[in-house]
Amino acid sequence: MLLKCARENETTYYLPSQIRKLAVSPVYGKEDAYDVCLYVNNNVMELIGVYPSKQEAERVVLKLYDLILHEDTVGIIDLSEVKG
């Protein structure tokens, strides 16, 4: 399986084994908004999405964790479409 991270001008694909950390952080200057990011081998941070509550962000983290555990699945997973 490949994990797809799309930005404006670039699309990057990661192997689940490259993921080192998943993080939930409050969005600076916005109440009730949390972002989910993943960190890969070379300390690159990839923003997955912004969610209206910490609970929703944590559900996305659990979904990502489940995907990573089943890395033998064939296909491309677009991380911008992962919902909790």
C-alpha positions as CSV (number, residue, x, y, z in Angstrom):
1,M,0.0,0.0,0.0
2,L,1.1,3.6,-0.6
3,L,-0.1,6.5,1.4
4,K,-0.7,9.6,-0.9
5,C,-0.1,13.1,0.4
6,A,-1.2,15.8,-2.2
7,R,-0.2,19.4,-2.0
8,E,-0.7,22.2,-4.5
9,N,2.1,21.3,-6.9
10,E,3.3,18.0,-5.7
11,T,2.0,14.5,-4.8
12,T,4.2,12.3,-2.5
13,Y,3.7,8.7,-1.8
14,Y,4.9,7.0,1.4
15,L,5.2,3.4,2.4
16,P,3.6,2.7,5.8
17,S,7.0,1.6,7.2
18,Q,8.2,5.2,6.6
19,I,5.7,6.7,9.1
20,R,7.4,7.5,12.4
21,K,4.8,9.6,14.2
22,L,1.2,10.8,14.0
23,A,0.4,14.1,15.8
24,V,-2.7,16.0,16.7
25,S,-2.2,19.7,17.4
26,P,-4.5,22.7,18.1
27,V,-4.6,25.1,15.2
28,Y,-2.9,28.4,16.2
29,G,-5.4,31.2,16.4
30,K,-8.5,29.1,15.9
31,E,-10.6,27.7,18.7
32,D,-12.0,24.2,18.2
33,A,-9.8,23.3,15.3
34,Y,-7.2,20.5,15.4
35,D,-4.8,19.3,12.7
36,V,-3.5,15.8,12.1
37,C,0.0,15.4,10.8
38,L,2.3,12.5,10.1
39,Y,6.1,12.5,10.3
40,V,8.2,10.3,8.0
41,N,11.8,9.0,8.2
42,N,13.5,12.2,7.2
43,N,11.6,14.4,9.7
44,V,9.2,15.7,7.0
45,M,5.8,16.7,8.4
46,E,2.8,16.1,6.2
47,L,-0.5,17.7,7.1
48,I,-3.4,15.3,6.7
49,G,-6.3,17.6,7.5
50,V,-7.9,20.0,10.0
51,Y,-10.8,18.8,12.1
52,P,-13.5,20.6,14.2
53,S,-12.7,18.7,17.4
54,K,-9.9,16.8,19.1
55,Q,-12.1,13.8,19.2
56,E,-12.6,13.9,15.4
57,A,-8.9,14.3,14.9
58,E,-8.2,11.3,17.1
59,R,-10.7,9.2,15.2
60,V,-8.7,10.0,12.0
61,V,-5.5,9.0,13.8
62,L,-7.1,5.7,14.8
63,K,-8.1,5.2,11.1
64,L,-4.6,5.9,9.9
65,Y,-3.2,3.6,12.5
66,D,-5.5,0.8,11.3
67,L,-4.4,1.4,7.7
68,I,-0.7,1.3,8.7
69,L,-1.2,-2.0,10.6
70,H,-2.6,-3.5,7.4
71,E,0.2,-2.3,5.2
72,D,0.0,-5.5,3.1
73,T,-3.2,-4.1,1.4
74,V,-2.6,-3.3,-2.3
75,G,-3.5,0.1,-3.5
76,I,-3.1,3.9,-3.0
77,I,-4.8,5.5,0.0
78,D,-5.4,9.2,-0.4
79,L,-4.8,10.6,3.1
80,S,-6.9,13.7,2.3
81,E,-9.9,11.4,2.1
82,V,-9.4,9.6,5.4
83,K,-12.3,10.2,7.7
84,G,-12.6,9.1,11.3
